[in-house]
Amino acid sequence: MTQKGGLFPAVRQHHTVEDAFKPLGIEVKWIDFQFGPPLLEAINVGSVDFGFVGGAPPIFARRGLQRSVTSPR
């Protein structure tokens, strides 16, 4: 559910997310991704419920969903 680096390694080390969800009976499983697009694809197909990526991957993922429009020449 995370890319390498960023804020989540510290959150993960301190069990912040696990501690927040444990009273609700929700188990947290951490999955590391090397970069954003595979994480977004995992979210898209339902393999991952939550993740964090940088700014560019969502832009490219969104663009991949749109048809390419070219101007006539």
C-alpha positions in Angstrom: 0.0 0.0 0.0 3.0 2.3 -0.1 5.7 3.5 -2.4 9.2 3.3 -1.0 10.1 6.3 1.0 7.9 9.2 2.1 5.9 9.4 5.4 4.6 5.8 5.6 7.8 4.0 6.7 7.7 6.0 10.0 3.9 5.4 10.4 4.5 1.7 9.7 7.4 1.4 12.1 5.3 3.0 14.9 2.2 0.8 14.1 0.1 4.0 13.9 -2.4 2.6 11.3 -2.6 -0.8 12.9 -3.4 0.7 16.3 -6.1 2.9 14.9 -7.9 0.1 13.1 -7.4 -2.7 15.7 -10.4 -1.7 17.9 -12.6 -1.9 14.8 -11.5 -5.4 14.0 -9.7 -4.4 10.8 -6.4 -6.1 10.0 -3.8 -4.0 8.2 -1.5 -5.7 5.7 1.4 -3.6 4.3 2.4 -4.1 0.7 5.4 -2.2 -0.8 5.4 -1.0 -4.4 8.6 0.3 -6.1 6.7 3.1 -7.8 3.2 4.6 -8.2 1.6 3.0 -11.4 1.5 -0.6 -10.1 0.0 0.6 -6.8 -2.7 2.5 -8.7 -3.4 -0.6 -10.8 -3.7 -2.7 -7.6 -6.2 -0.1 -6.2 -8.1 -0.1 -9.6 -8.6 -3.9 -9.6 -9.5 -4.1 -5.9 -6.3 -5.8 -4.6 -5.4 -2.8 -2.4 -7.9 -0.6 -0.5 -5.6 2.4 0.3 -2.3 3.8 -0.9 -0.2 6.9 -1.3 1.7 7.9 -4.4 3.3 11.1 -5.7 1.6 13.7 -7.9 2.4 12.4 -11.4 1.2 8.7 -11.3 -2.5 9.7 -10.8 -2.3 12.2 -13.7 -0.9 9.5 -16.0 -3.4 6.9 -14.8 -6.3 9.3 -15.4 -4.9 10.1 -18.9 -4.8 6.4 -19.7 -8.5 6.2 -19.2 -9.3 8.9 -21.7 -9.3 8.6 -25.5 -6.6 10.4 -27.2 -7.9 13.3 -29.2 -5.8 14.6 -32.1 -6.4 17.7 -34.1 -6.9 17.4 -37.9 -4.0 18.5 -40.0 
